[in-house]
């Protein structure tokens, strides 16, 4: 039976060493590229959350052999492409999954129908559909580019697509479609976004050319690329690691270490920002694994100060702004987050929900079209009041962020729909309790 709500309350200092689940972005891509490749792909450390499981099921529906061989260990036998699925592809809550899979499917002469849960069906797909349409794909869908959607692929032509706004999902969809396009594909991004697709394409044998262009980059996938199965080791997800790390920073007397955390340069915007706020963070055991930088990160309780987060940092931490807002609530002075409009089209309108939830917990906030200001005044009034029951609208990051807030606020904080946490962080409750957190379902 799924719990109707979950709550967190102030308790003793948090302490311990842990590993968070595998990175969600890399997990999705490992399964998709494995299915597109010729031969066997072996994946270790795969995130076994609901979103990634949906992608695994989708790859099986497109004709790949997909098998779980142990905890976090999966085997994908690719057939060198997608075959037409016999049924509807249900991506659940996985926005990354559906957008990347649509890009990959567009390269083949097949028709595929995609749907998802209520949250995903409410999220527009136009940003991905626009370049796929320019390449030659066609589709029929609900008003506003919403699921359910039937996509027909094949016969794609080369595109040189300039992203209107930074988006690793759109970039990745175009590159995956480019594998099946006459002439390949090229993406020009105004600001560098997470580059897992480029790195992983190379690991699977593709040639990808990347050149710096000011603050952005130009990525070229030449025509005629073929993928070969590979071994993939998925590092710990920095977006998941953010929750225990911030919990340690705001809970007096705490010290928490996350082992094996991904430190891709385009994914560490939160660590940079927390450092500017005065967070006591240390990085040890720095190493390379599977083409990615990995390390152990330790966070210790810190007195934080509000900062202005540069808008150009948004692509490197777009999923971490909710938990940053919690850290900001326990800082001294205002923290201004600008250039974060993409948060409004995530699993929910995260700007609105964080503003609403923080305000209900007694934190001063100001919401703008693409900004959020959190005014921390912990030193002045001795803490964040808390005491709210927060509506998450089925958004896992909204739920986890407010639970972390509850660990250090004066009164407990409760959230609804906690079952959605499993989409990205299975075992969240057990892990936080292992550190000494008072979290109840």
For each residue, the residues with C-beta under 8 A, 3 or more apart:
1:
2: 418 419
3: 6 418 419 441
4: 416
5: 389 414 415 416 418 441
6: 3 399 403 414 415 418 421 429 439 440 441
7: 403 406 412 413 414 415 439 440
8: 403 404 405 406 407 412 413 414 437 438 439 440
9: 406 407 411 412 413 438 440
10: 406 407 408 409 410 412 438
11: 407 436 437 438
12: 253 436
13: 251 252 253 254 255 301 436
14: 244 247 248 251 254 255 256 407 435 436 437
15: 254 255 256 435 436
16: 256 257 434 435 436
17: 256 257 258 259
18: 244 256 257 258 259 431 434 435
19: 236 258 259 260
20: 236 237 240 241 244 258 261 425 431
21: 24 47 48 49 236 237 240 424 425 426 427
22: 26 27 45 46 47 72 234 235 236 237
23: 26 27 47 196 234 235 236 237 238 239 262
24: 21 27 28 47 49 51 52 96 237 239 240 424
25: 28 29 96 168 194 196 237
26: 22 23 29 30 196 200 232 234 235 262 292
27: 22 23 24 30 31 43 46 47 52 55 234
28: 24 25 31 32 51 52 55 94 96 97 100
29: 25 26 32 33 100 172 196 197 200
30: 26 27 33 34 41 43 46 76 200 232 234
31: 27 28 34 35 43 46 52 55 56 59 66 74 76
32: 28 29 35 36 55 59 100 101 104 176
33: 29 30 36 37 41 200 201 204 227 230
34: 30 31 37 41 43 59 64 76 78 229 230 232
35: 31 32 59 62 63 64 66 76 78 79 82 104
36: 32 33 78 80 81 82 104 176 179 227
37: 33 34 41 78 80 204 205 227 228 229 230
38: 78 79 80 226 227 228 229
39: 77 78 228 229
40: 75 76 77 78 229
41: 30 33 34 37 75 76 77 78 204 229 230 231 232
42: 73 74 75 229 231 232
43: 27 30 31 34 46 73 74 75 76 231 232 233 234
44: 72 73 231 232 233 234
45: 22 72 233 234 235 236
46: 22 27 30 31 43 52 72 73 74 234
47: 21 22 23 24 27 51 52 72 234 237 424 426
48: 21 52 53 71 72 426
49: 21 24 52 53 422 423 424 425 426
50: 53 54 92 93 94 422 423 426
51: 24 28 47 54 55 92 93 94 96 97 423 424
52: 24 27 28 31 46 47 48 49 55 56 94 97
53: 48 49 50 56 57
54: 50 51 57 58 90 91 92 93 94 97
55: 27 28 31 32 51 52 58 59 91 94 97 101
56: 31 52 53 59 60 66 68 74
57: 53 54 60 61 66 90
58: 54 55 61 62 85 89 91 97 101
59: 31 32 34 35 55 56 62 64 66 76
60: 56 57 63 64 65 66
61: 57 58 85 86 87 89
62: 35 58 59 82 83 85 101 105 112
63: 35 60 79 81 82 83
64: 34 35 59 60 76 77 78 79
65: 60 75 76 77
66: 31 35 56 57 59 60 74 75 76 77
67: 74 75 76
68: 56 73 74
69: 73 74 75
70: 73
71: 48
72: 22 44 45 46 47 48 234
73: 42 43 44 46 68 69 70
74: 31 42 43 46 56 66 67 68 69
75: 40 41 42 43 65 66 67 69
76: 30 31 34 35 40 41 43 59 64 65 66 67 229
77: 39 40 41 64 65 66 229
78: 34 35 36 37 38 39 40 41 64 227 229
79: 35 38 63 64 83
80: 36 37 38 226 227
81: 36 63 107 108 180
82: 35 36 62 63 104 105 107 108 110 112
83: 62 63 79 108 110
84: 110 111 112
85: 58 61 62 88 89 110 112
86: 61
87: 61
88: 85 113 114 115 148
89: 58 61 85 98 101 112 113 114 115
90: 54 57 115 116
91: 54 55 58 94 97 98 101 114 115 116 120
92: 50 51 54 97 116 117 120 423
93: 50 51 54 116 117 119 120 347 394 396 420 423
94: 28 50 51 52 54 55 91 97 98 116 120 423
95: 98 99 120 123 169 346 347
96: 24 25 28 51 99 100 169
97: 28 51 52 54 55 58 91 92 94 100 101
98: 89 91 94 95 101 102 114 116 120 125 147
99: 95 96 102 103 125 128 169 170 172 173
100: 28 29 32 96 97 103 104 169 172 173 176 197
101: 32 55 58 62 89 91 97 98 104 105 114
102: 98 99 105 106 114 125 128 129 132 149 151 173
103: 99 100 106 107 128 132 172 173 174 175 176 177
104: 32 35 36 82 100 101 107 173 176 177 179
105: 62 82 101 102 108 110 112 151 153
106: 102 103 132 135 137 151 153 156 173 177 180
107: 81 82 103 104 153 154 156 176 177 178 179 180 181
108: 81 82 83 105 153 154 180
109: 153 154 155
110: 82 83 84 85 105 152 153 154
111: 84 150 151 152 153
112: 62 82 84 85 89 105 150 151 153
113: 88 89 148 149 150 151
114: 88 89 91 98 101 102 147 148 149 150 151
115: 88 89 90 91 120 121 147 148 149
116: 90 91 92 93 94 98 119 120 121 147
117: 92 93 120 121 394
118: 121 122 394
119: 93 116 122 123 347 348 393 394 395
120: 91 92 93 94 95 98 115 116 117 123 147 347
121: 115 116 117 118 142 146 147 148
122: 118 119 146
123: 95 119 120 146 147 345 346 347
124: 127 144 145 146 345
125: 98 99 102 128 129 141 145 146 147 149
126: 129 130 144 145
127: 124 130 164 167 169 170
128: 99 102 103 125 131 132 169 170 173
129: 102 125 126 132 133 137 139 141 145
130: 126 127 133 134
131: 128 134 135 159 161 170 173 174 177
132: 102 103 106 128 129 135 137 139 151 173 174 177
133: 129 130 136 137 138 139
134: 130 131 159 161
135: 106 131 132 156 157 158 159 174 177 178 181 185
136: 133 154 155 156 157 181
137: 106 129 132 133 151 152 153 156 177
138: 133 151 152
139: 129 132 133 149 150 151 152
140: 149 150
141: 125 129 145 146 147 148 149 150
142: 121 145 146 147 148 149
143: 146
144: 124 126
145: 124 125 126 129 141 142 149
146: 121 122 123 124 125 141 142 143 149
147: 98 114 115 116 120 121 123 125 141 142
148: 88 113 114 115 121 141 142
149: 102 113 114 115 125 139 140 141 142 145 146
150: 111 112 113 114 139 140 141
151: 102 105 106 111 112 113 114 132 137 138 139
152: 110 111 137 138 139
153: 105 106 107 108 109 110 111 112 137 156 177 180
154: 107 108 109 110 136 180
155: 109 136
156: 106 107 135 136 137 153 177 178 180 181 182
157: 135 136 181 182 183
158: 135 178 181 182 183 184 185 186 223
159: 131 134 135 174 178 181 185 186
160: 185 186 187 188
161: 131 134 174 185 186 187 188
162: 187 188 189 190
163: 166 167 170 171 187 188 189 190
164: 127
165: 190 341 342
166: 163 189 190 191 192 193 314 315 342
167: 127 163 170 171 193 342
168: 25 171 172 193 194 195 196 197 315
169: 95 96 99 100 127 128 172 173
170: 99 127 128 131 163 167 173 174
171: 163 167 168 174 175 187 189 193 197 219
172: 29 99 100 103 168 169 175 176 196 197
173: 99 100 102 103 104 106 128 131 132 169 170 176 177
174: 103 131 132 135 159 161 170 171 177 178 185 187
175: 103 171 172 178 179 185 187 197 198 201 208 219 221
176: 32 36 100 103 104 107 172 173 179 197
177: 103 104 106 107 131 132 135 137 153 156 173 174 180 181 185
178: 107 135 156 158 159 174 175 181 184 185 186 221 225
179: 36 104 107 175 176 206 221 225 227
180: 81 106 107 108 153 154 156 177
181: 107 135 136 156 157 158 159 177 178 184 185 223
182: 156 157 158 223
183: 157 158 223
184: 158 178 181 220 221 222 223 224 225
185: 135 158 159 160 161 174 175 177 178 181 220 221
186: 158 159 160 161 178 218 219 220 221
187: 160 161 162 163 171 174 175 218 219
188: 160 161 162 163 213 216 217 218 219
189: 162 163 166 171 192 193 216 217 218 219
190: 162 163 165 166 215 216
191: 166 215 216 312 314 315
192: 166 189 195 215 216 217 266 315 316
193: 166 167 168 171 189 266 315 316
194: 25 168 264 266 267 315 316
195: 168 192 198 199 210 264 266
196: 23 25 26 29 168 172 199 200 264 292
197: 29 100 168 171 172 175 176 200 201
198: 175 195 201 202 208 210 219
199: 195 196 202 203 291 292
200: 26 29 30 33 196 197 203 204 232 291
201: 33 175 197 198 204 206 208 221 225 227
202: 198 199 205 206 207 208 291
203: 199 200 230 232 290 291
204: 33 37 41 200 201 227 228 229 230
205: 37 202 226 227 228 230
206: 179 201 202 221 225 226 227
207: 202 221 222 225
208: 175 198 201 202 219 220 221
209: 219 220 221 222
210: 195 198 217 218 219 220
211: 217 218
212: 216 217
213: 188 216 217 218
214:
215: 190 191 192 312
216: 188 189 190 191 192 212 213
217: 188 189 192 210 211 212 213
218: 186 187 188 189 210 211 213
219: 171 175 186 187 188 189 198 208 209 210
220: 184 185 186 208 209 210
221: 175 178 179 184 185 186 201 206 207 208 209 225
222: 184 207 209 225
223: 158 181 182 183 184
224: 184
225: 178 179 184 201 206 207 221 222
226: 38 80 205 206
227: 33 36 37 38 78 80 179 201 204 205 206
228: 37 38 39 204 205
229: 34 37 38 39 40 41 42 76 77 78 204
230: 33 34 37 41 203 204 205
231: 41 42 43 44 290
232: 26 30 34 41 42 43 44 200 203 290
233: 43 44 45 289 290
234: 22 23 26 27 30 43 44 45 46 47 72
235: 22 23 26 45 260 261 262 289 290 292 294
236: 19 20 21 22 23 45 240 241 258 259 260 261 262 294
237: 20 21 22 23 24 25 47 240 241 262 424
238: 23 241 242 261 262 263 264 267 268 270 271 320
239: 23 24 242 319 320 397 424
240: 20 21 24 236 237 243 424 425
241: 20 236 237 238 244 245 258 261 297
242: 238 239 245 246 270 320 323
243: 240 246 247 323 400 401 404 425 428 432
244: 14 18 20 241 247 248 256 258 299 431 432 435
245: 241 242 248 249 256 258 274 281 297 299
246: 242 243 249 250 274 299 323 324 326 327 404
247: 14 243 244 250 251 254 256 404 407 408 432 435 437
248: 14 244 245 251 254 255 256 299 300 301 435
249: 245 246 254 274 279 280 299 300 301 302 304 327 330
250: 246 247 301 304 326 327 330 404 405 407 408
251: 13 14 247 248 254 301 407 408
252: 13 301 408
253: 12 13 301
254: 13 14 15 247 248 249 251 299 300 301
255: 13 14 15 248 298 299 300 301
256: 14 15 16 17 18 244 245 247 248 298 299 435
257: 16 17 18 296 297 298 299
258: 17 18 19 20 236 241 244 245 261 296 297 298
259: 17 18 19 236 285 296
260: 19 235 236 294 296
261: 20 235 236 238 241 258 294 295 296 297
262: 23 26 235 236 237 238 267 292 293 294
263: 238 267 268 271 283 286 292 293 294 295 297
264: 194 195 196 238 267 268 292 293
265: 268 293 316
266: 192 193 194 195 315 316
267: 194 238 262 263 264 316 317
268: 238 263 264 265 271 272 316 317
269: 272 273 313 314 315 316 317 320
270: 238 242 273 274 317 320 323 324
271: 238 263 268 274 275 281 297
272: 268 269 275 276 313 316
273: 269 270 276 277 307 309 313 317 324
274: 245 246 249 270 271 277 279 281 304 324 327
275: 271 272 278 279 281
276: 272 273 307
277: 273 274 302 304 305 306 307 327 328 331 335
278: 275 302 303 304 305
279: 249 274 275 299 302 304 327
280: 249 299 300 301 302
281: 245 271 274 275 297 298 299 300
282: 297 298
283: 263 286 295 296 297 298
284: 295 296 298
285: 259 295 296
286: 263 283 293 294 295
287: 293 294 295
288: 291 292 293 294
289: 233 235 292 294
290: 203 231 232 233 235
291: 199 200 202 203 288
292: 26 196 199 235 262 263 264 288 289
293: 262 263 264 265 286 287 288
294: 235 236 260 261 262 263 286 287 288 289
295: 261 263 283 284 285 286 287
296: 257 258 259 260 261 283 284 285
297: 241 245 257 258 261 263 271 281 282 283
298: 255 256 257 258 281 282 283 284
299: 244 245 246 248 249 254 255 256 257 279 280 281 302
300: 248 249 254 255 280 281
301: 13 248 249 250 251 252 253 254 255 280
302: 249 277 278 279 280 299
303: 278 332 379
304: 249 250 274 277 278 279 327 328 330 331 332 376
305: 277 278 331 332 333
306: 277 328 331 332 333 334 335 336 374 375 376
307: 273 276 277 335 336
308: 335 336 338
309: 273 313 314 324 335 336 337 338
310: 313 339
311: 314 338 339 340
312: 191 215 315 339
313: 269 272 273 309 310 316 317
314: 166 191 269 309 311 317 318 321 339 340 342
315: 166 168 191 192 193 194 266 269 312 318
316: 192 193 194 265 266 267 268 269 272 313
317: 267 268 269 270 273 313 314 320 321 324
318: 314 315 321 340 342 343 346
319: 239 322 346 397
320: 238 239 242 269 270 317 323 324
321: 314 317 318 324 325 337 340 343 350 354 372
322: 319 325 326 350 354 397 398 401
323: 242 243 246 270 320 326 327 397 400 401 404
324: 246 270 273 274 309 317 320 321 327 328 335 337
325: 321 322 328 329 335 337 354 358 365 372 374 401
326: 246 250 322 323 329 330 358 401 402 404 405
327: 246 249 250 274 277 279 304 323 324 330 331 335
328: 277 304 306 324 325 331 334 335 374 376
329: 325 326 358 361 363 374 376 378 384 405
330: 249 250 304 326 327 376 378 384 408
331: 277 304 305 306 327 328 335 374 376 378
332: 303 304 305 306 376 377 378 379 380
333: 305 306 375 376 377
334: 306 328 373 374 375 376
335: 277 306 307 308 309 324 325 327 328 331 373 374 375 376
336: 306 307 308 309 371 373
337: 309 321 324 325 340 371 372 373 374
338: 308 309 311 368 370 371
339: 310 311 312 314 370 371
340: 311 314 318 321 337 343 351 370 371 372
341: 165 344 369 370
342: 165 166 167 314 318 345 346
343: 318 321 340 346 349 350 351 372
344: 341 349 350 351 352 370
345: 123 124 342 349
346: 95 123 318 319 342 343 349 350 395 397
347: 93 95 119 120 123 350 393 394 395 396 397
348: 119 352 353 392 393 394 395 398
349: 343 344 345 346 352 353
350: 321 322 343 344 346 347 353 354 395 397 398
351: 340 343 344 354 355 367 370 371 372
352: 344 348 349 355 356 367
353: 348 349 350 356 357 391 392 393 395 398
354: 321 322 325 350 351 357 358 365 372 398 401
355: 351 352 358 359 365 366 367 372
356: 352 353 359 360 390 391
357: 353 354 360 361 388 390 391 398 401 402
358: 325 326 329 354 355 361 363 365 374 405
359: 355 356 362 363 364 365
360: 356 357 388 389 390
361: 329 357 358 384 385 386 387 388 390 402 405 409 413
362: 359 384 385 386 387
363: 329 358 359 374 375 376 384
364: 359 374 375 377
365: 325 354 355 358 359 372 373 374 375
366: 355 372 373 375
367: 351 352 355 371 372 373
368: 338 371 372 373
369: 341
370: 338 339 340 341 344 351
371: 336 337 338 339 340 351 367 368
372: 321 325 337 340 343 351 354 355 365 366 367 368
373: 334 335 336 337 365 366 367 368
374: 306 325 328 329 331 334 335 337 358 363 364 365
375: 306 333 334 335 363 364 365 366
376: 304 306 328 329 330 331 332 333 334 335 363
377: 332 333 364 380 381
378: 329 330 331 332 381 382 383 384
379: 303 332
380: 332 377
381: 377 378
382: 378
383: 378 408 409 410
384: 329 330 361 362 363 378 405 408 409 410
385: 361 362 409 410 411
386: 361 362 405 406 409 410 411 412 413
387: 361 362 409 410 411 412 413
388: 357 360 361 402 413 414
389: 5 360 413 414 415 416
390: 356 357 360 361 398 399 402 413 414 415 416
391: 353 356 357 416
392: 348 353 395 396 398 399 402 415 416 417 418 420
393: 119 347 348 353 398 417
394: 93 117 118 119 347 348 417 420
395: 119 346 347 348 350 353 392 398 399 420
396: 93 347 392 399 400 420 421 422 423 424 425
397: 239 319 322 323 346 347 350 400 401 424
398: 322 348 350 353 354 357 390 392 393 395 401 402 415
399: 6 390 392 395 396 402 403 415 417 418 420 421
400: 243 323 396 397 403 404 421 425 428
401: 243 322 323 325 326 354 357 397 398 404 405
402: 326 357 361 388 390 392 398 399 405 406 413 415
403: 6 7 8 399 400 406 407 413 415 432 439
404: 8 243 246 247 250 323 326 400 401 407 408
405: 8 250 326 329 358 361 384 386 401 402 408 409 413
406: 7 8 9 10 386 402 403 409 412 413 414
407: 8 9 10 11 14 247 250 251 403 404 437 438 439
408: 10 247 250 251 252 330 383 384 404 405
409: 10 361 383 384 385 386 387 405 406 412 413
410: 10 383 384 385 386 387
411: 9 385 386 387
412: 7 8 9 10 386 387 406 409
413: 7 8 9 361 386 387 388 389 390 402 403 405 406 409
414: 5 6 7 8 388 389 390 406
415: 5 6 7 389 390 392 398 399 402 403 418
416: 4 5 389 390 391 392
417: 392 393 394 399 420
418: 2 3 5 6 392 399 415 421 441
419: 2 3 422
420: 93 392 394 395 396 399 417 423
421: 6 396 399 400 418 424 425 426 428 429
422: 49 50 396 419 425 426 428
423: 49 50 51 92 93 94 396 420
424: 21 24 47 49 51 237 239 240 396 397 421
425: 20 21 49 240 243 396 400 421 422 428
426: 21 47 48 49 50 421 422
427: 21 430 431
428: 243 400 421 422 425 431 432
429: 6 421 432 433 439 441
430: 427 433 434
431: 18 20 244 427 428 434 435
432: 243 244 247 403 428 429 435 437 439
433: 429 430 436 437 439
434: 16 18 430 431
435: 14 15 16 18 244 247 248 256 431 432
436: 11 12 13 14 15 16 433
437: 8 11 14 247 407 432 433
438: 8 9 10 11 407
439: 6 7 8 403 407 429 432 433
440: 6 7 8 9
441: 3 5 6 418 429
